[in-house]
Amino acid sequence: MDECIQYFKQVSFKRFIHAWTLKYQSLGHLGGKIVLNDLTSDEQEALGLLLGLDLSEGTLNITYSKFMKVWKQTKFGDIDFLDVLKQLQAQPLFSNNELKVMKQQTLVKFKQDILDTYKDTMAYDWLSYYLNSDHLVNKQILDNPDYDSLLCHVCDALNHLPINQNRYESLAIFSQNITKNPHYFDDGNAKELLLKGIEYLFNIDFNRSVEGMNETLYKAGIYKDDLSNYCYICHIQPIVIHPAWKAFYDLYEPWNVNLYNILHIDGYFPKMNIIILENPSVFRNLCDFIKEYQLHIGLICSNGQLNFSTYLLLDKLDDSQCNLYYAGDFDPEGLLIADKLKQRYHHLKLWCYDENYLYRYGIKQDKIASKRQKILLNIKDDTLQKISKTIFKTNMFAYQEGFIEEYQKSLMNFS
């Protein structure tokens, strides 16, 4: 056998051995035939000598039964050729059917073992659902040797969500406590599975935008960053007065309220008119205006983008039955922000949304890019749809900076 193995380790036999190996894997036994084309001169010589054939035309076409007749006449004839194939492989040789059965056994054992581990825990229902419904899970289990560790970390996380103890915790600290790695749930499969688990447990379905993912985590008592996530506010404070909030409130000073500040609000806000603005410079101007006239109106600025702290503050204001108003640019992105807020806060009113402003303050556009046209076409709110149609008709955009006098006149009517 040793001599036979060394003999077939010659490079000239590599394709010959590989062809019979594939045939065994396909059939589950040795049989059929193999065809090798474009034989090299070394292959022609070595295989021709073994098989007693003239292979000078560069092609070998031979059945297994014919090969066995030749094989029996060689000095290796008493050796089982299948044993030769198995010893030439770097890994154990199995047929495709055998591999299929083994893979199925591996999957069944993997799933049963991990389900047994998390039986009678909060994570169990999600784990069972995931293992039996996700079309990629079997591939992950078979291809990723660390997948059991990943699933265990996710299940441990789901079993220890901060919200279940009525508290909130940063994602980094939460990850450190669960996995000893503060960045474990930052991205990749770990982050995706944690989000899927939270969505399942709390029966929510958020999109995979940054803010959507932040909201999903927040439902479980987890926040990504409570200091750099902020929005601008002016003349707003909770009912249970906090000294820092009170000072800014009394002085009509604009300030950046961050997620940490919002998370520590105790209770509700007093019912009042709150105007949300898209543009920081307009927000700054109106802060001075309400201060000059001591108007009892609160201002918020989304700074051109609705981040998580803005949404969270608006949620609390909406729960407090405050009157929410929104004013933004008359361009695709501005209308999209307004539309998102209208869909989320059904009592929110659009402030100073008059299509005539386009004719009065609009700026002619050379061209509206197709991507921006698509935004305009997907607007849902009726009022915003009218403005969208006027934009298409006039090919103009109008920006908040041009509306400041209109805003100031309207503010005086609030008081």
GUFI-624398 format. One record per residue (C-alpha): residue in three letters; x, y, z. Coordinates in steps of 0.02 Angstrom, whole numbers, plus 50000, padded with zeros to 5 digits. Layout:
BEGIN
ALAXYZ/...
This chain:
BEGIN
MET500005000050000/ASP501385012350043/GLU502215009349876/CYS500545011249786/ILE500185027749874/GLN501885034649828/TYR501635029149649/PHE499975038449630/LYS500655053949715/GLN501575057949555/VAL500935073949474/SER500545064349315/PHE499145054849406/LYS498365070049494/ARG496925072549370/PHE496635053849355/ILE496445051849544/HIS495375067549557/ALA494195061449422/TRP493875044749511/THR493675053949677/LEU492305064949603/LYS491495049749527/TYR491435040949696/GLN490715056449781/SER489385057949647/LEU488855039549639/GLY489215033949815/HIS490255019849742/LEU491585017649608/GLY490855015149435/GLY490405023849274/LYS491785031349171/ILE492995046049168/VAL493605056849025/LEU495215066949030/ASN495585078748887/ASP497145088148838/LEU498335076048922/THR500095082348945/SER501525071948880/ASP501935066449058/GLU500115061249086/GLN500095051848920/GLU501665042348968/ALA501185038249149/LEU499355033749116/GLY499795024448955/LEU501065014049049/LEU499825010149191/LEU498365005949077/GLY499294998648928/LEU498495011348812/ASP499115022748674/LEU498605040248732/SER499585050048604/GLU497985058648543/GLY497865067148714/THR496215059648777/LEU495825046148905/ASN494075038648902/ILE493915023449014/THR492555014449113/TYR492845008549290/SER492544990349243/LYS493874991349106/PHE495065000049227/MET494794986249355/LYS495264972749227/VAL496904981849199/TRP497114985349386/LYS496994966949430/GLN498454963249314/THR499624975749401/LYS500674972149555/PHE499414982649653/GLY497964971849597/ASP497584964849770/ILE497344982349842/ASP495604990049848/PHE495715005449736/LEU494445014549847/ASP495685012849992/VAL496995020749881/LEU495845035549845/LYS495455037850029/GLN497275037850080/LEU497715050449946/GLN496465063150014/ALA496985076250140/GLN495275074050222/PRO494135058850242/LEU493265054050080/PHE491375053250083/SER490055052049949/ASN488895066749921/ASN487455057050000/GLU488525052950151/LEU489005071350166/LYS487185076450153/VAL486685064650294/MET488155070350401/LYS487715088750373/GLN485905085450421/GLN486465076450579/THR487625091050621/LEU486205103650599/VAL484985093650704/LYS486235091450845/PHE486795109750840/LYS485015116350849/GLN484455104250984/ASP485975107551093/ILE485785126551089/LEU483895125751112/ASP484155114551264/THR485395127351332/TYR484145141651323/LYS482565132251365/ASP481435141851486/THR482335158451451/MET481685174151368/ALA482775170951215/TYR482075153551182/ASP480565158251076/TRP481585169650963/LEU482995156750950/SER481785143050900/TYR480955154550772/TYR482625159950700/LEU483365142550686/ASN481835136050595/SER481395150750483/ASP482955159550424/HIS483475152550255/LEU485315156550285/VAL485485149250459/ASN485975131550402/LYS487375138450295/GLN487985149150439/ILE488015134250557/LEU488975123250434/ASP490185136550372/ASN490555146150532/PRO491395136050671/ASP491065150250795/TYR489215151850759/ASP488715143250920/SER489715156251017/LEU488885170350919/LEU487125163750952/CYS487525161051136/HIS488095179151153/VAL486525185351067/CYS485405174551177/ASP486315180151334/ALA486045198151277/LEU484185195351248/ASN484025187351420/HIS484825202451504/LEU484085217451413/PRO484185232951525/ILE482375237651494/ASN481835222051590/GLN482595230351745/ASN481805247151699/ARG483485254951657/TYR484505260751508/GLU486305256651466/SER487525261451329/LEU487845248551195/ALA489705248051235/ILE489425244451421/PHE488065231851381/SER489215222751258/GLN490625222651384/ASN489525215051518/ILE488845201551402/THR490365196951296/LYS491875205451378/ASN492055215151214/PRO491315232851210/HIS491225232651019/TYR490475215250997/PHE488755221550944/ASP489385236450843/ASP489135228450672/GLY489075212350572/ASN488055196850615/ALA488075200350801/LYS487235217250780/GLU485985210550652/LEU485475195750759/LEU485295206450915/LEU484145218250819/LYS483135203650751/GLY482965196450926/ILE482365212950999/GLU481125215650858/TYR480425198150886/LEU480295199651075/PHE479475216751070/ASN478455213550912/ILE479145228750821/ASP479735231050643/PHE480905245550613/ASN481865248850454/ARG483765247150446/SER484135265750439/VAL485305272250574/GLU483875280050671/GLY482785264750647/MET484125253750724/ASN484385266150865/GLU482525265550904/THR482545246550904/LEU483975246351029/TYR483115259551136/LYS481555248751151/ALA482685236251239/GLY483495249351352/ILE485075251451249/TYR485755267351171/LYS487295269351062/ASP487925286351117/ASP487065298051237/LEU488205313251220/SER488555316251035/ASN486735312850988/TYR485825329351016/CYS484635342350948/TYR484415361150974/ILE483015367551084/CYS482415384051155/HIS481155388351293/ILE480685370251333/GLN480755361851503/PRO479925346851587/ILE478585348451721/VAL479775341751853/ILE480965356251837/HIS482825352651820/PRO483945367451870/ALA484975366451709/TRP483435365851598/LYS482615380051698/ALA484065392051671/PHE484045389851483/TYR482145390351483/ASP481995406451582/LEU483325415251479/TYR482665409051311/GLU484415402551276/PRO484615389951135/TRP485585374451187/ASN486065357151127/VAL485055344751228/ASN485845327651212/LEU485185310151234/TYR485875309451412/ASN484845324951459/ILE483265317951379/LEU483445300851460/HIS483505309051631/ILE481865318451611/ASP480685313451750/GLY478905313151687/TYR478025324151561/PHE478165341651486/PRO476855355251512/LYS475645356551367/MET476215370651251/ASN476525375051069/ILE478145367651002/ILE478825372450831/ILE480095361050748/LEU481235369250620/GLU482375361450491/ASN483655375450474/PRO484845380650617/SER485015398750559/VAL483135400950554/PHE483005392550725/ARG484315404750791/ASN483355419750724/LEU481705414050798/CYS482535410750967/ASP482945429350975/PHE481195433650916/ILE480245423751048/LYS481445430351180/GLU481175448451126/TYR479295446651138/GLN479315434051282/LEU478215422051183/HIS477745406051272/ILE478255394951127/GLY479565381151121/LEU480755378650975/ILE481675363150914/CYS482915361850771/SER483235345350682/ASN484755352950594/GLY484235345750427/GLN484115328050492/LEU482995318850614/ASN484165309950733/PHE483705298650878/SER483775312051013/THR482565322850911/TYR481355308350891/LEU481465303851075/LEU481135321751130/LEU479675323151009/ASP478975306651074/LYS478975313651250/LEU478195330151194/ASP476875320851096/ASP476485309751247/SER476315326051348/GLN474975331951224/CYS476005346751167/ASN475455355151005/LEU476805350650878/TYR477125361050721/TYR478425358250587/ALA479205370250462/GLY480515365450334/ASP481205369150161/PHE480145367250006/ASP481335355249920/PRO481315336049906/GLU482315332850064/GLY481355345750166/LEU479675338650111/LEU480285321050152/ILE480715326050332/ALA479005334250351/ASP478155318950278/LYS479055307150398/LEU478505317650546/LYS476705318250486/GLN476665299250468/ARG477395296850642/TYR476495310550739/HIS474705311050677/HIS474265326750775/LEU475755336650710/LYS475275351750605/LEU476245358650457/TRP476695376750492/CYS476735389850353/TYR476585376950214/ASP475835387950080/GLU476165383149898/ASN476115401849855/TYR477775403549947/LEU478575394549800/TYR478025408549683/ARG478525422049808/TYR480185415249873/GLY480625401149754/ILE482275398849664/LYS482235391949487/GLN483145375449465/ASP484095371049307/LYS483615352849331/ILE482875341749466/ALA483885325649476/SER482905309549451/LYS483315303749628/ARG482555319749699/GLN481055318349583/LYS480745300949653/ILE480715308249830/LEU479395320849776/LEU478335307449695/ASN478335296749853/ILE477675310249972/LYS476115303950062/ASP475345319050151/ASP474025328450050/THR474675345950089/LEU476455341150049/GLN475885332649889/LYS475155349249829/ILE476815357949860/SER477715343649775/LYS476615345749620/THR476945364449621/ILE478825360949626/PHE478635350049471/LYS477575363549389/THR478735378249428/ASN480405369149437/MET480765379649594/PHE481345376349771/ALA481045388149918/TYR482075388650077/GLN481645393150256/GLU482805408050262/GLY481595416850144/PHE480105413550258/ILE480755421950416/GLU479565436950409/GLU478115424950378/TYR478655414650528/GLN478785429950641/LYS477045436050592/SER476335418650626/LEU477215417550795/MET476355433350854/ASN474675424950818/PHE475105410550935/SER475105421851088/
